[in-house]
């Protein structure tokens, strides 16, 4: 297939997804499933077109996640971070580890997988998804008491480094029965990834802000172009130096979003549009990659593990994380423990072992698809009713 046909085809799929966006909101269907549904229905042989490229799908998914996390950082104020970094930081690190260990034990009892594969599977679905959290909180217009929404946003934007590191290490272990990983080497690798990401993301972001504020570009349209170039330098520069690319994206986004003095609205409008494009492209490609005829082979065995992740593993991990925070109300703890939204991130993470050739990894990809489906409809649908039931929703100002 020619480049022209690919470009036209992808553009048509995006147009279809956008046109279906408004009616999907009316019906309460998350937009990500509209775009993924377009890919599922129009690819994989139904129209004499078959897309099956795990490496390319993983690359596109990773690139899109970088953009989405960066835009999330642009829209995050430093005041929110000062409020949420303690609770959110513990959830983003120990929460991911606890969820992985608890859910791996559950999977080992339920499925015919060895324990390393169970750990890998659990690590794939251990983090919450920034795109899903930002999107659903924004669409529901939710503002929660005790800064609960801020904690959820911070956790989802910063918990991917730990999950990604575990997925990569466990993928290597699954491929090599002789390889072992010590706690010290794992901790050093995690520290290096986080430290490099924070330093590079902060320095490049600060440099971009300083230059923009001093030069005062007369053409406002150049500001988002400059920011886009700075974002690429920061994220992929951090990646080259051994830092976590997603964390670098978030840090650079926060620094730039809070530091620019001119053209903020132009910049935000541009990057919000870019984030939508990234989400549309990512979900459509993921839909094309997943073969509908193979999904049903794992549907029934996905139900119980998905429900146990939502109602057992995530809540237990959150309650353990909140032991030091005695001032947090039980309502806040319960709400956060029940709202561990999954989105595209677990699917992208699942593609890492699949592309590497880990035995059984394709089944994990298909099972993760249903995990995401259940999470969006159960946890995403429960956000507003649960917040209202617990009395966590802030009173909306009278019009």
Secondary structure, 3 states (H helix, E strand, C coil): CCHHHHHHHHHHHHHHHHHCHHHHHHHCCCHHHHHHHHHHHHCCCCCCCCCCCHHHHHHHHHHHHHHHHHHHHHCCCHHHHHHHHHHHHHHHHHHHHHHHHHHHHHHHHHCCCCHHHHHHHHHHCCCCCHHHHHHHHHHHCCCEHHHHHHHHHHHHHHCHHHHHHHHHHHHHHHHCCCCCCCHHHHHHHHHHHHHHHHHHHHHHHHHHHHHHHHHCCCCCHHHHHHHHHHHHHHHHHHHHCCCCHHHHHHHHHHHHHHHCCCCHHHHHHHHHHHHHHHHHHHHHHHHHHCCHHHHCCCHHHHHHHHHHHHHHHHHHHHHHHHHHCCCCCHHHHHHHHHCCCCCHHHHHHHHHHHHHCCCCHHHHHHHHHHHHHHHHHHHHHHHHHHHHHHCCECCCCCC
